[in-house]
């Protein structure tokens, strides 16, 4: 791949002439492979005994972790992407492998009509009496629910719906009893925008029902006189006779933080820690090199030897709050002092390299989920790898694997919020990344298209590939920047037969686009301003997903 890309650069000074006239295969689009190569914008050299942050690179937000014996399991948010709620396994807390998707059947949840950043928010995973539980919220599609599995790799049950409002539920287990803690409206008229509260209620896990009264534990945040916003992502642990309630506060942007309160009684009153927040990057200089920002939404886990660790989300911007790859999963140790936990002292930067947990090293993942890496999917298995995701819940199949290729028929247009596009993508996991595919396709009608799409939302995405414009077959680049219609950025007629190799190279907020056929490579577009694929500009909570896309009239 590196040799091929060098040819791209060598040909970039040439004018893009005509490429191909008639694509090799009529009918559905055929993608022969998908290649990805990425590296971090920060350069980190690990010393012996160190691990690298983030532990899950790219769009893996809102991590929740649990331990069963010597095994650790983690789950993250996916909003309307399907399959959803990826489940990961590790034995050393730093080397993770995806083992399944908890939402992998269209009958479990219906995302019809939902924008990309709604649906499943902030799952929590736990284990009790031989069963794994995920409790979660499906925003605008049923609210709060739980699912169960005997094997965390799946299958997971259909949702059981729970009768309370709000988001971010988690289960606290105490002996044979369970309690659900979550973000709900306060027990008074809201005093300001973002005024929320944390509540607790007993959960009868045997019947799947909520029982008894609900109790408000935190109103607004650690100090309501300062008008704290979006207290959420709560978890309770018990240690040394105290109940510790940890929660995110400040919203999931630059002011994000993690705070802690404690009580002698489960239902309070809870007293905030004087040293809050226990994790945040908001007081650091905004112009620092290689920043990590937006840290919060943590959950603690204890190792068998008694050490405590926290998983949490954070971001790695390439500019002022600009990141295209989404919110990521980080790991840091938790230290206890004077009866209080702390993840990181205020003003201290989240490290990209830190001392590994005192656990036997796990075997490497394939492909890795952290650090610099590359992989190729040749589509030669019986089904798509579990890392592939689409948009919304499919009602009918639009793809098949055939002869070492992904064959796709057109479905809804990308941007049609009521439909499901014929799109399968992988997360862009690095700001510096090269993605390519080989496609055979013949557009029959005006506007038919097949190629690569890079999507952040229903209104913010790009398409790069084969299409028909004014009756002529071309290779084209279209973009949408919070828009309902396409903007044609560049195009070139096609004048040779053969499969087309499409390559996108990302570098922070810039992208370049290359196409190759018959041994000739040309540059379609350099230096595209790709900030419209940042979460800040597109808005929402996801990261960029890139992969094959087909649409036909």
N, C-alpha and C positions, 0 to 999 in steps of 0.2 A: 504493500500500500504506500510506503514511503517513496519507493521508486516512481510509482505512478503519480503521486502528488508532485514530485520534483518535475515530472514532465509538464504537469499543469502550470507550474510556475515558469518553466522555460518557454511555454507557449503563450503566456499571459500578455506579452507585448503585441501579439499578432491580432489583427482585426478578425472578429468572428464572422466568418463567411457562412455559406450555406452548409448544412450538416447532413441531413438525410431527407430523402423524399418520401418514401413509403416505409413505415415501420414493418418489422419482420412478420408480425403475427396480427391478424385481424381479430376482432372480438374482445374478450376480456384481457386485462393487463396481466403480464407475467413478470414477476420480480425474481431474479435468480439468486440474489444474495443481499445481505445488509451488512455493511462494515461500519465499525465505530472505532475511533481512536481519540483519546482525550488525555489532557494533562491539566493540572491545576495552575492557576496564574501565580500562586506563591510556590517558591521552590523550597522544599523541605528535605533535609537529609536526616534520616532516623539513626539514632545511636543504638547500640545494643540494648535490648530491654525496653525500647520505646514503641509506642503505637502512634498512628496518625489520625488526626481529626480533619474533617468529619469521618465518622465510622460508616455512615451511609451518605455517599455523595449524590447531589442532585435532589430532585423533588421527592423527598421523604420527610414530610413534616409531622409534628405532633406525636413524637414517639411515646409508646407505652411499653413497659418491660415487666416481665415476671420471671421468677426462677422456680424450677421444679427439680429438686436434687442438684445435680451438677450441670443442668441444662438451662439455658436462658432463651426466652422467646420474646419477640418484639413485633409490634404492629404499628402502622402509620396511616395517616389520612390519605384518601384518594378522591374525595368529592364526587363528581359524576363520571370519573374514569372507570371503565369496566374491562376486565375483572378488577375488583376493588379490595381494599384492606389487605395488602401483602403481609404475609406472616414470615418472620425470619427466625433462624436458630443459630445459636453460638454456644461454645463451651468456654470461651475466654473473654467475652464481652467486647472484643475488638474485631474479630473475624466473623462476619455474618454471611449466611447463605439464605436465600429465599427458598422456602419449602412449600409455599402454596399461596392461594388467595382465598380469604374467608368469604368473599362475595364473588362466586364464580358461576352462578346459575341465574339466568334471566328471571326466574320465578322468585328469587329471594327479595329483590328490591327493584322498583320501577322508577327510572330516572327520566321518563318521558317529559319533554318540555322544559327541563331544568337547565339553567346556564351552567357552565363548567364548574364554577366555584360554589355550587350548592351541593346538596346530597350529603354524603357521609363525612362528618367532621370528627376529629379527635377521638378515635377509639381507645378503649382501655381493655387490656388483656389481663386475666388472672386465672388462678387454678384452685379447685377445691374438690376433694373427695373423688378424684379420678376423672374430673371433667374440666375442660378449659372453657372459660367464659370470655366473650367480647361484648361489652356494653357500649352503646354508640348512639349517635343522633343522625337521623336522615332529614336534613333541613329541607322543608317544603315537600317531603315525601313520607310523612308518617310520624315524624319526631323521634322519640326515644325508644330503643329496643335492645334486646340482647339475643345473641346466638351462642350455641354451644357445640363442642366437638370433643370426642374422646382422643383423637389424634390431632395435634395442632396443624398438621399438614392438610387436614380436611378428610372427608367433607364436613362442612359446618352446617348447622341446622338452618331452617327458615327462621326469620325473625319472630320473636315474641314481643309484642308492643307493650310499652309501659305508660301509665296514665299520669305523666307529669310533663310540664313544659320546660323549656330551657335547652342547654347544650352541655357537652363535655361530662357525661356521667362516668363515674368510676365506682368500683366495688371495693369496700373495706370488709375483710373477713376477720371475725373475732370468734375463735372456737368454731362452733357449728352455726353461728349466726352471720348474717350478711347485711350490709348497709350500703345504700347508694348515695353518693355525694355528687352534687352537680351545680352548675350555674343556673339560677332562676331569677325571676323578677324579685325585687326587694318587697318586704311586707309593708311598704309605704309607697305613696306616689313617687316615681323617680325624681330626684333632685336635679339631675343634669343628664345630658346624653352620655351613655356608657355606664350609668349607674346600675349595677347588677349586684347579686348576692349569691352566697354559697349556702346550700341547704343539705340536710341529711334526712333520710327516711329508711326504715327497715325494709329489707327485701327478703321475702320468703322464697329461697332458691328452689325449694322442693315443688312449690306450686307455680313459681314464676310470677308472683304477684307482690305488689307493694302493700305493706301492712302498717297500721299505727299512724301516728301523727308525723308531720314534717316539721323540722326545726331549722330555723335560720341560724347559721353559724357565724357568718361574716356578712356585714352590710356595707357594700361599696368597695371595701378594701381594708388595708391596714390602718388607714386614718381617713375617715370619710370627710373630715373638714378640709382636706386637700383636694377633694373631688377626684379620687382615683377612678380609673375607667377599666372596664372589662376584666373584672376578677373572674377567672375561669381556669379550666384544666386542674381541678382540685384532686388531691389524693391525701389519704390519712394513713399514717403508720403509728405503731405504738412502740415506745422504747423507754426503758427505765421508769415506768410508772406514768409517763406522759403520752398523751395523744398529740401528734404533730400533724398539722394541716398545712400542706404546701400548695401553692396556687400561683398561676401566672397573673400578672397585673400590668396594666399600661398599654394593652393592645399589642398586636403582633408585628409592629414596626420597630423603629429605632428606640422607642421608649419601653419596649418589652422588658420584663423582669420576672424574677421568681422570688416569692416572699414566703415566710413561714410564720405560723402562730402555733401556740400549744395550750393544752388544757389538761387538768386532772380527770375530767369527765368527758366521755365521748361527745355529748351534746353541749359541751361548753360550760362556762364561757371561755372563749379562746383569747389569749393575750398575744399580741404581735411581738416579735423579736425586735429589740432596740437597734440591732445592726442590719435590719432589712435595707435593701434587698440582698438576698443571699447569692444572687446571680444577676448580672446585667452588664451591658457594655455602653450604656447611654451617657456616661459621664466622660468617656474618652474623646479625644480630638477627632473631629469628623474627617480631617484631611490626613489621617495616619495611613501609612502604606499597608496594603493587604489587610484591610480591616475584616473583623468578624463582628456582625451586628445582630440586633433583634433577638438576643438570647433570652430564652424562657421556656415555659411549658415543659417542666421537668417532671421526672418520676424517679424515685429511689429504688435501688435493689441492693440486697445484702448478699455477699458471697458466703460460702460455708465457713470460712475462717473468720467471719465477723466484719470484714471491710464493707464500707458503703460506697456505692457509685450512683451517679445520676446520668440518665440520658435526657437530652433536651434538644430543642430546635434552635438553630441560628442560621445566619446567611453570610455569604462571602461576596459582597458587592464588588463590581469593577469600576463603579463611579458612585456618585452621591445617591445612595439608596437604590442603585441600579443593579439588578441581578436577573438574568434570564433563566437560571437553572433552578430557581425555587428555593424553598426553605429546606434545610438539611438536618441530619441527625448527628449530634455530637455526644461525647462522653467525657466526664471528668469525675475524679474522686470527691466524695463528701467527707469533710472533716467535722468532728464534734468537739465543741469547746464550751465549757460552762453550761452544759445541758442544751445547747443549740447547734443545729447543723449549718454548715456553710459550704457552698460549692466553689466560690471564687471571691476573694476580697474586692471591694469596690475599687474601681480604677485599674484593676489588673486585667491584662489582655488574655482572652482565651487562647491557649497555646495550640499550635498545629501539631506539635509533637510532645508527648508526655510519657511518664513511666507506666509501663503496662501493669494491669492487675496481676496479683499474685495467683495466677491460674495457669495450668498447662496450656501451651499454645495449641490452638485448633488448626486443623488442616486448611489450606487456602481455599477460597471460593472460586468457582469458575462460572461466569466471569467474576472478577473481584467487584466489590462495592465501595472500595475506598482507594485513594491514591491514584496514580497514573496507570491507565490500562487500555487495552484494545481487545476487541473480539469480532468475530465474524459469525453471522447466522446464515447457514446455507440452506435452511428450510428443508432439511432432509429427514426430519423426525416425523412421528405420526401426528403431531399437533404442534401448534405454536408454543414456544417457550413461555413459561409463566410470567416473564418480565414484559411481554407485549400487552399494551392496553389500548382501548379505543375510547370513544366518547358516547356516553349514555348507554342504556341497556338495549342490546340488539334483540329485535323481534324475529329476525331471520338471518341465516348465515349469508355472508357476502364474500367468503373466501374458501379456498381449499388448498391443501398442500399436494403437489403433483410433480413427480419427477424432479425433485430437488428445487422446486420453485414455489413461491407464494402466488397463487392465481386469484385475482380479485375482480369481481363485477361491481359496477357502479351502484351506489345507493343514494342516500340523501346528500345534498350539497353541504360542504363544510360551511358553517355559519347558519344553517337552518336549525334553529333551536328545537323545533318540533320533531326533527328526524335524527337518524343515526348515520353519520357518514361512513363510507367504505374506507376506513382509516385504521391502520394498526401502527402504533408508534412505540418507541423506546425513549426513556427519559434522556434529555441532554444532561450529562452528569459532570461536565467540566465546562468552564468558560472558553477554554481553548480546545476545540474539538473538530474532527473531520468525520463526516458521515457520507456514505455513498451507497448506491444500489445500481443494479443492472436491470433495465426494464425493456420489455418487448411490448409494443402497443401501437395500434392504429386507430386514431380518432375518426369516427364515422361522421359525426355532426358537429356543427359550429359549437365551440365551447367544451366539447368532450375533452377529458384530460386524465392523465395518469403520470405519476411521478412521486416526488417527495413533498410532504407538507411539514411545516414546523408550526406548531400550534400552542398558543398560550391561553386563548379563550375563543368564544364563538365570533368575536369581533376583531380579534388580533391574531393573525396568522399569515403565513405565506405559502405559496405553491410554486414549485419549480419542476418543470417537466414538459412532456409532450401534450400539445393541444392543437386545435384547429381555429384559426382566426381568419376571417374574410375568405373562407374556403380553402385556405392554405395551411398545410401542416407546419408547425413551428415548435421550437423549444422556447418556452416563455417563463418569465418570473413575474408573479402577481403578489401583491401584498394587501393586507387590510390593517389599518392602524385605528382601532376602535371605530370601525366603519361597517356598514352593511353591504358595501359593494367593493369589488376588486379595483385595484389600481395596477395597470400594466407598467412594470418597471423597465423590462427589456425583453426582446424577442429576437429570434433569428430563424429564417426558413431552413427546412431540412431537405437535403438533396442526395443522400446516400442510403443504401439499405444496411440493415444490421441493428443489433441491440445497442441501446444507448446507456452509457455509464454516466450517472448524475452524481455530482459531488458537491457538498456544501461544506465550507470551512468557516467555523466561527472563531472569533477572537474578541472576547468581551462583548462590546456593543457593535461590532462590525461583522459582516458576513460577506463571503465571496462565493461565486457559483461557477462551476466548471462542467463541461459536458464533453464526452469522448465517444467517437464512433469510427470504426475502420482504422484504428491505430492513430487517429488524429484527435488532439485535445485542444479545446478552445475555452476561453474565458467569456462567459455571458455577462457577468456583472462583478465588479470589484467594489469593495468599500460601501456596501449597503449599510445604512444606518439602521441597525437592528434593535435599537432601544425600544421599539414598539413591542418587542417580545419580552420586555422586562415586566416583572410583576407590578412595579410602580406605575408604568405607563398603561399597561393592559388592565390593571386592577384585578382584584381577586386574590386567590391563595395558592395557585398552582405554580408549576414550572413548565418550561418548554418541553414538548413531546414531539419527536421527529420520526417520520416513517412513511411507508407507502400509502398513497391516497389515489382513489379512482372516482371519477364522476362522469356520468353520461346523460345526455338529454333523453 
